[in-house]
Amino acid sequence: MPTLGPATELVVADNASTDDSVAWMRTHHPDVRIIQNSTNLGFADGYNEALKSVDAQYYLLLNSDVEVTSGWLEPLVTAMDSDPKLAACQPKLLWEKKRDQFEYSGACGGFIDHLGYPFCRGRVFGQLEQDQGQYDQPCDIFWASGACMMVRSSVYKELGGFDPVFFAHMEEIDFCWRMRNSGHNIRCIPHSVVYHVGGATLPKNNSRKTFLNFCNNLSMLWKNLPDDRLFPVIALRLILDGIAGIKFATEGHFKDCIAIVKAHFVFYNRVMAGKLKRSSKILPTHHTMYSKSLVWQHYVRGVDKFSELKFRN
């Protein structure tokens, strides 16, 4: 169990699990408060529902497939205490299986390019870098990983938490984008280190994950892009998604190809049904958004390290 200070409370949110995990917790850790959701609400609304019963200045959202390290919590709290404009932060996330490598879902802080493709300090698409201390300076980031995110509770409530329509995947990026649009800052604090297994709920080659990633990415763009960029970016992304689908098909991954087609139709339905609420306030492109195409940089120019990308000031 994580080591916590005297001013902290450990709460386990159970999302209608079907195994014996709740019974195990009650037997081995009877002092831990358990909040049980009656149905599986996904990552997004599962947290929303559970956090209604938690009274705290900061929420530390922590996946079940992580291993924390000595002194991991204090740097995050110190960062939040010292900067009232800091709405959320994350630690350095390393891969539990190869502990000298960054982990896919957050690495040393999340970013996106102008077409909405997410990447990290330490991870460009599927290329994971070895941690050699090259990103050990705290820095502003575009999004913090849902695997381990500390967020100011007042901001979480102000924005309504995660968007339930996402269910799982990309919901933390959408949430962070909405924080950005509201004028808040997000930062990576590498002095805090957490190891993450990754893919414990849905493995990388699962077509359900493909569906959620493609559908929710388009949904996120629809909600947060400025008016003058909304339709051009969405149109180009639909074309690029189609190319990705053809690539999946030629490689024999037909379920993934079908998942992309399904993702597009569900996205259209969300838009027409009014399920995607545009942010009430949308700011111009932030300096933590990469202004060029990550697809071009990686697949054409061969860039596979974050440090090789040049951001505008």
C-alpha positions as CSV (number, residue, x, y, z in Angstrom):
1,M,0.0,0.0,0.0
2,P,1.2,3.6,-0.7
3,T,3.0,5.4,2.2
4,L,0.9,8.4,3.2
5,G,1.3,11.3,5.5
6,P,-0.9,12.2,8.5
7,A,-3.0,14.7,6.5
8,T,-4.0,12.1,3.8
9,E,-6.7,9.5,3.4
10,L,-6.5,6.4,1.3
11,V,-9.7,5.6,-0.5
12,V,-10.3,2.7,-2.8
13,A,-13.0,3.2,-5.5
14,D,-14.4,-0.1,-6.7
15,N,-16.0,0.1,-10.1
16,A,-18.4,-2.9,-9.7
17,S,-15.6,-5.4,-9.8
18,T,-16.6,-9.1,-10.3
19,D,-13.5,-10.7,-8.6
20,D,-12.7,-11.0,-4.9
21,S,-10.8,-7.7,-4.6
22,V,-13.2,-6.0,-2.3
23,A,-13.3,-9.0,0.1
24,W,-9.5,-9.1,-0.1
25,M,-9.2,-5.4,0.8
26,R,-11.6,-5.7,3.7
27,T,-9.6,-8.7,5.1
28,H,-6.1,-7.4,4.6
29,H,-6.7,-3.6,4.9
30,P,-9.8,-3.1,7.1
31,D,-8.8,0.5,7.8
32,V,-9.0,1.6,4.2
33,R,-12.3,3.2,3.1
34,I,-13.9,1.5,0.1
35,I,-16.4,3.3,-2.2
36,Q,-18.3,0.8,-4.3
37,N,-20.0,1.9,-7.5
38,S,-23.1,-0.2,-8.3
39,T,-22.2,-0.5,-12.0
40,N,-19.0,-0.2,-14.1
41,L,-19.0,3.5,-15.0
42,G,-15.6,3.4,-16.7
43,F,-12.6,5.4,-15.7
44,A,-14.3,8.7,-16.3
45,D,-17.6,8.5,-14.5
46,G,-16.3,5.9,-12.0
47,Y,-14.0,8.6,-10.6
48,N,-16.7,11.3,-10.8
49,E,-19.1,9.2,-8.7
50,A,-16.5,8.1,-6.2
51,L,-15.1,11.5,-5.6
52,K,-18.5,12.9,-4.6
53,S,-17.8,11.1,-1.3
54,V,-14.3,12.5,-0.8
55,D,-13.6,15.7,0.9
56,A,-10.0,16.9,0.3
57,Q,-8.0,19.9,-1.0
58,Y,-6.3,17.7,-3.6
59,Y,-7.3,14.5,-5.2
60,L,-4.6,12.0,-6.1
61,L,-5.9,9.7,-8.8
62,L,-3.9,6.5,-8.8
63,N,-4.4,3.5,-10.9
64,S,-4.4,0.0,-9.3
65,D,-1.5,-1.2,-11.6
66,V,1.2,1.1,-10.2
67,E,4.1,0.9,-7.8
68,V,5.1,4.0,-5.9
69,T,8.5,4.8,-4.5
70,S,9.9,6.3,-1.3
71,G,9.0,10.0,-1.0
72,W,6.8,10.0,-4.1
73,L,4.0,12.0,-2.7
74,E,5.7,15.0,-1.1
75,P,7.0,16.6,-4.3
76,L,3.6,16.6,-5.8
77,V,2.0,18.2,-2.8
78,T,4.8,20.8,-2.5
79,A,4.3,21.8,-6.1
80,M,0.6,22.3,-5.7
81,D,1.0,24.2,-2.4
82,S,3.6,26.6,-3.9
83,D,1.6,27.6,-7.0
84,P,-2.1,28.4,-6.7
85,K,-2.4,28.5,-10.5
86,L,-1.2,24.9,-10.7
87,A,-4.4,22.8,-11.2
88,A,-2.8,19.4,-11.7
89,C,0.5,17.6,-11.8
90,Q,2.0,14.2,-12.4
91,P,5.2,12.3,-11.4
92,K,7.7,10.7,-13.7
93,L,6.1,7.5,-14.9
94,L,8.5,4.6,-15.6
95,W,7.6,1.2,-17.0
96,E,7.3,-1.5,-14.3
97,K,8.6,-4.2,-16.7
98,K,11.7,-2.3,-17.9
99,R,12.4,0.1,-15.0
100,D,14.9,2.3,-16.8
101,Q,12.3,3.1,-19.6
102,F,9.6,5.7,-19.6
103,E,6.0,4.3,-19.5
104,Y,3.7,4.8,-22.5
105,S,0.7,6.4,-20.7
106,G,2.4,9.5,-19.3
107,A,6.2,9.2,-19.2
108,C,7.6,12.6,-18.1
109,G,4.5,14.6,-19.0
110,G,1.9,14.7,-21.8
111,F,1.7,16.8,-24.9
112,I,-0.4,16.8,-28.2
113,D,0.3,18.1,-31.7
114,H,-2.1,20.5,-33.5
115,L,-4.0,17.5,-35.0
116,G,-4.6,16.0,-31.5
117,Y,-2.1,13.2,-31.5
118,P,-0.8,12.7,-27.9
119,F,2.8,12.0,-27.0
120,C,5.1,12.5,-24.0
121,R,8.5,13.6,-22.8
122,G,10.0,10.2,-23.2
123,R,7.5,8.7,-25.7
124,V,6.7,9.5,-29.3
125,F,3.9,7.2,-30.6
126,G,5.2,3.7,-29.6
127,Q,8.9,4.7,-29.2
128,L,9.8,4.6,-25.5
129,E,13.0,6.4,-24.4
130,Q,15.4,5.2,-21.7
131,D,15.4,7.4,-18.7
132,Q,18.8,8.9,-18.3
133,G,17.7,11.9,-16.4
134,Q,17.3,14.0,-19.5
135,Y,13.8,15.2,-18.5
136,D,14.4,15.6,-14.8
137,Q,13.5,19.3,-14.7
138,P,9.9,20.1,-13.8
139,C,8.1,21.7,-16.8
140,D,4.7,22.8,-18.0
141,I,2.8,20.0,-19.9
142,F,-0.4,19.9,-21.9
143,W,-1.9,16.9,-20.1
144,A,-1.2,14.8,-17.0
145,S,-1.6,11.0,-17.0
146,G,-4.7,9.5,-15.5
147,A,-2.4,6.7,-14.1
148,C,-1.2,9.1,-11.5
149,M,-2.6,12.6,-11.4
150,M,-2.8,15.1,-8.5
151,V,-5.6,17.6,-9.2
152,R,-7.0,20.5,-7.2
153,S,-10.4,19.4,-6.0
154,S,-11.9,22.9,-6.5
155,V,-10.9,22.8,-10.2
156,Y,-12.2,19.2,-10.6
157,K,-15.6,20.4,-9.3
158,E,-15.5,23.6,-11.3
159,L,-15.1,21.7,-14.5
160,G,-17.4,18.8,-13.6
161,G,-14.7,16.3,-13.5
162,F,-14.2,13.8,-16.4
163,D,-16.6,13.7,-19.3
164,P,-18.7,10.5,-18.8
165,V,-19.3,10.0,-22.5
166,F,-15.6,9.1,-22.9
167,F,-16.0,6.1,-20.5
168,A,-12.2,5.3,-20.7
169,H,-9.2,6.6,-22.7
170,M,-8.4,10.2,-23.6
171,E,-10.7,11.5,-20.8
172,E,-7.7,12.9,-18.9
173,I,-6.5,14.7,-21.9
174,D,-9.9,16.2,-22.5
175,F,-10.0,17.2,-18.8
176,C,-6.6,18.8,-19.0
177,W,-7.5,20.6,-22.2
178,R,-10.5,22.1,-20.4
179,M,-8.3,23.1,-17.5
180,R,-6.0,24.8,-20.0
181,N,-9.0,26.6,-21.6
182,S,-9.9,27.8,-18.1
183,G,-6.5,29.4,-17.6
184,H,-5.0,26.7,-15.3
185,N,-1.5,25.2,-15.4
186,I,-0.4,21.6,-15.5
187,R,3.1,20.4,-14.7
188,C,5.3,17.3,-14.5
189,I,7.3,16.9,-11.3
190,P,10.0,14.3,-12.1
191,H,11.4,14.2,-8.5
192,S,8.3,12.0,-7.8
193,V,8.7,8.6,-9.4
194,V,6.0,6.0,-10.0
195,Y,6.2,2.7,-11.9
196,H,3.3,1.8,-14.1
197,V,2.4,-1.6,-15.5
198,G,0.2,-0.1,-18.3
199,G,-2.5,-1.9,-20.3
200,A,-3.7,-3.8,-17.3
201,T,-7.4,-3.2,-18.1
202,L,-7.2,-3.3,-21.9
203,P,-4.0,-4.6,-23.6
204,K,-2.5,-2.7,-26.5
205,N,-3.7,-5.0,-29.3
206,N,-7.4,-4.9,-28.1
207,S,-9.8,-3.6,-30.7
208,R,-12.0,-2.1,-27.9
209,K,-9.0,0.1,-27.0
210,T,-8.6,1.0,-30.6
211,F,-12.3,2.0,-30.8
212,L,-12.1,4.1,-27.6
213,N,-8.9,5.9,-28.6
214,F,-10.1,6.9,-32.1
215,C,-13.6,7.8,-31.0
216,N,-12.6,9.7,-27.9
217,N,-9.7,11.6,-29.7
218,L,-12.2,13.0,-32.3
219,S,-14.6,13.8,-29.4
220,M,-11.9,15.7,-27.6
221,L,-11.0,17.7,-30.7
222,W,-14.6,18.6,-31.3
223,K,-15.0,19.8,-27.7
224,N,-11.9,21.9,-27.4
225,L,-10.6,23.2,-30.8
226,P,-11.1,26.9,-31.6
227,D,-13.9,27.6,-34.1
228,D,-11.5,28.5,-37.0
229,R,-9.6,25.2,-36.7
230,L,-12.4,22.8,-35.8
231,F,-13.6,21.6,-39.2
232,P,-10.2,21.7,-41.0
233,V,-8.6,19.6,-38.3
234,I,-11.5,17.1,-38.0
235,A,-11.6,16.6,-41.8
236,L,-7.9,15.9,-41.9
237,R,-8.1,13.6,-38.9
238,L,-10.8,11.6,-40.6
239,I,-8.6,11.1,-43.6
240,L,-5.6,10.1,-41.5
241,D,-7.8,7.7,-39.5
242,G,-8.8,6.2,-42.8
243,I,-5.2,5.7,-43.7
244,A,-4.6,4.1,-40.3
245,G,-7.5,1.7,-40.9
246,I,-6.1,0.7,-44.3
247,K,-2.7,0.0,-42.6
248,F,-4.4,-2.2,-40.0
249,A,-6.2,-4.1,-42.7
250,T,-3.1,-4.7,-44.8
251,E,-1.3,-6.0,-41.7
252,G,-4.2,-8.4,-41.0
253,H,-5.6,-6.5,-38.0
254,F,-9.2,-6.5,-39.3
255,K,-10.8,-6.0,-35.9
256,D,-8.9,-2.8,-35.4
257,C,-9.9,-1.6,-38.9
258,I,-13.5,-2.2,-38.1
259,A,-13.1,-0.5,-34.7
260,I,-12.0,2.7,-36.5
261,V,-15.0,2.6,-38.8
262,K,-17.3,2.1,-35.7
263,A,-15.5,4.9,-33.9
264,H,-16.3,7.4,-36.6
265,F,-20.0,6.5,-36.7
266,V,-20.2,6.7,-32.9
267,F,-18.4,10.1,-33.1
268,Y,-21.0,11.3,-35.7
269,N,-23.8,10.2,-33.5
270,R,-22.3,12.0,-30.4
271,V,-22.1,15.2,-32.4
272,M,-25.6,15.0,-33.9
273,A,-27.2,13.9,-30.5
274,G,-25.5,16.9,-28.8
275,K,-23.6,14.6,-26.4
276,L,-20.3,16.6,-26.9
277,K,-20.4,20.0,-25.1
278,R,-18.1,22.5,-26.6
279,S,-16.0,24.2,-23.9
280,S,-17.5,27.5,-22.8
281,K,-14.2,29.2,-23.0
282,I,-11.6,28.2,-25.7
283,L,-8.1,29.7,-25.6
284,P,-5.7,30.1,-28.5
285,T,-3.2,27.3,-29.0
286,H,-1.0,26.9,-25.9
287,H,2.8,26.8,-26.1
288,T,2.7,23.1,-24.9
289,M,0.8,22.1,-28.0
290,Y,3.2,21.1,-30.8
291,S,2.5,23.3,-33.8
292,K,3.7,20.8,-36.5
293,S,2.5,17.3,-37.5
294,L,3.8,14.6,-35.2
295,V,2.8,12.0,-37.9
296,W,5.0,13.7,-40.4
297,Q,7.9,14.2,-38.0
298,H,7.9,10.6,-36.8
299,Y,6.8,8.5,-39.8
300,V,8.5,10.6,-42.6
301,R,11.4,12.3,-40.9
302,G,12.2,9.5,-38.4
303,V,11.9,11.6,-35.2
304,D,11.5,9.2,-32.3
305,K,12.6,11.3,-29.3
306,F,10.8,14.2,-27.6
307,S,14.0,16.2,-27.4
308,E,14.2,16.2,-31.2
309,L,10.9,18.2,-31.5
310,K,11.1,22.0,-31.6
311,F,8.3,23.8,-29.9
312,R,7.6,27.5,-30.5
313,N,8.1,29.9,-27.6
